[in-house]
């Protein structure tokens, strides 16, 4: 299966003066193995199955990848991931990691779930997302936050507490809710999420990951170096980076390997998100990337995650 997939990719022309950059990328992706695409984005079990998998994986290491991957998951520099190409039409379109297959982001297989947990939501606010869909995205994040032990917010940073930060990005990235602000409590946090404004710019996903690393994971309030704290980054995007994308794989890997234990990095792709771009972000293939057809489905996913949390004695994941 792996050989067949690579042959299909090899048969696709990588240059064309007639096709746009987006069309070229889509042409390559559409010719890739459908089985592999379903595996990468956890679509086989529907929304409920995806939510259950997300709840299980939150706090656990990925143990296996899809076709072409090993114990470390599919590498960000794999031929599959490189089918997301970033260059102008009519020129050679290299993958985001020059040099072909380069394994990135392999970490130890220890459990991520620590007494303290820091969550960072990274929300796409680009112009390709309609206003009403952006509202659904915010509502979904608010639902998911209520699944992350909200009763442990607002207790400063004592053992067993949670922190949440929210980053918005289009062509630039900003920390719109800091870790410190989340200490005020769950009601304040949810209200702040709902009040976030849609910016409607371009999509600079790599810039957003650079911002997360420098300004959130290594901020004064971060507990990245605390042995009792795990960090989890959840990127929510329509998955079509179109500005400064060439460093996307490296920026994602820098997040995954940050700190003494690394950071768990998820990608939730909504609508027309490219599967290969989601894998570039996660570096872990089947375990960390989740695809949904629209933002209404994302709401259903968030509700299903909350239902999974409610089944636990402490009502959280």
KAZI-V422615 format. One record per residue. BURIAL is b if it has 9 or more other C-alpha atoms within 8 Angstrom, else e. D_CENTER is the distance of its C-alpha to the mean C-alpha in Angstrom with 2 decimals. Layout:
BURIAL_D_CENTER, BURIAL_D_CENTER
This chain:
e_26.40, e_24.58, e_27.64, e_27.84, b_24.26, b_24.97, e_28.27, b_26.76, b_24.48, e_27.53, e_29.60, b_27.47, e_28.97, e_26.73, b_28.91, b_30.47, e_32.25, e_32.02, e_28.33, b_25.79, b_22.77, e_20.49, e_23.12, b_23.31, b_19.63, b_19.85, b_23.13, b_21.73, b_18.81, e_21.27, b_23.61, b_21.25, e_21.68, e_20.76, e_20.77, b_18.17, b_15.91, b_16.38, b_15.78, b_12.46, b_11.03, b_13.16, b_15.34, e_18.68, e_19.11, e_18.43, b_16.67, b_18.53, b_17.80, b_14.02, b_14.30, b_16.66, b_14.54, b_11.63, b_14.49, e_15.95, b_13.07, b_12.30, b_14.61, b_15.35, b_14.88, b_14.22, e_17.80, b_17.68, b_16.00, b_17.07, e_20.04, e_20.40, b_18.52, b_20.27, e_19.83, b_17.11, b_15.02, b_14.95, b_15.16, b_13.26, b_16.77, b_17.75, b_19.76, e_17.27, b_14.38, b_17.14, b_17.96, b_15.66, b_18.43, b_18.98, b_22.67, e_25.37, b_27.18, e_30.32, b_29.17, e_27.72, b_23.97, b_22.62, b_19.24, b_16.89, b_18.28, e_22.10, e_24.17, b_22.61, e_21.22, b_20.16, b_18.48, b_15.89, b_14.25, e_16.72, e_17.34, e_19.89, e_19.40, e_20.28, e_18.96, b_16.32, b_18.02, b_20.43, b_22.85, b_20.93, b_17.22, b_15.26, b_12.20, b_10.37, b_8.88, b_7.91, b_9.49, b_10.60, b_14.40, b_15.71, b_18.90, e_17.60, b_16.62, e_20.00, e_21.14, e_21.56, b_18.07, b_16.70, b_19.02, b_17.60, b_14.04, b_15.68, b_17.74, b_14.93, b_13.28, b_16.89, b_17.38, b_14.46, b_15.80, b_19.11, b_17.82, b_17.02, b_20.72, b_21.60, e_25.17, b_24.20, b_23.14, b_26.05, e_27.66, e_27.14, e_25.48, e_27.79, e_26.88, e_24.77, b_23.11, b_19.67, b_18.25, b_15.65, b_14.65, b_13.23, b_12.49, b_13.26, b_13.11, b_15.15, b_17.33, e_17.28, b_15.21, e_16.85, b_16.56, b_17.97, b_18.08, b_18.83, b_18.99, e_22.74, e_22.77, b_20.98, b_24.07, b_26.18, b_25.06, b_23.03, e_25.14, b_24.81, b_21.04, b_20.73, e_23.28, b_21.53, b_18.24, b_20.44, e_22.32, e_19.52, e_20.72, e_19.28, e_19.83, b_19.63, b_19.26, b_17.75, b_14.14, b_13.76, b_10.11, b_11.68, b_13.86, b_11.25, b_9.89, b_13.63, b_14.38, b_12.10, b_13.79, b_17.22, b_17.57, b_15.65, b_15.23, b_18.72, e_20.25, e_23.48, e_22.05, b_19.34, e_20.35, b_18.37, e_21.74, e_23.04, e_23.70, e_23.37, b_19.88, b_16.40, b_13.29, b_9.89, b_6.97, b_4.79, b_3.43, b_5.95, b_7.71, b_10.65, b_9.34, b_12.62, b_12.77, e_16.52, b_17.42, b_17.57, b_15.12, b_17.16, b_15.59, b_11.90, b_12.11, e_14.25, b_12.34, b_9.22, b_12.00, b_13.71, b_11.14, b_11.09, b_14.86, b_15.55, e_18.37, e_20.72, e_18.40, b_14.97, b_11.71, b_9.40, b_5.77, b_3.58, b_1.96, b_5.22, b_7.58, b_10.84, b_14.22, b_14.68, b_11.22, b_12.14, b_11.28, b_11.98, b_9.65, b_6.63, b_8.60, b_9.29, b_5.95, b_6.01, b_9.77, b_10.53, b_11.14, b_12.28, b_11.13, b_7.36, b_6.52, b_8.23, b_10.26, b_12.59, e_15.59, e_15.86, b_15.27, e_18.17, b_16.48, b_13.47, b_16.34, b_17.77, b_14.63, b_14.65, b_18.39, b_18.18, b_15.97, b_18.71, e_21.37, b_20.11, b_20.30, b_23.76, e_25.06, b_24.84, e_27.88, e_26.16, b_24.15, b_20.75, b_18.06
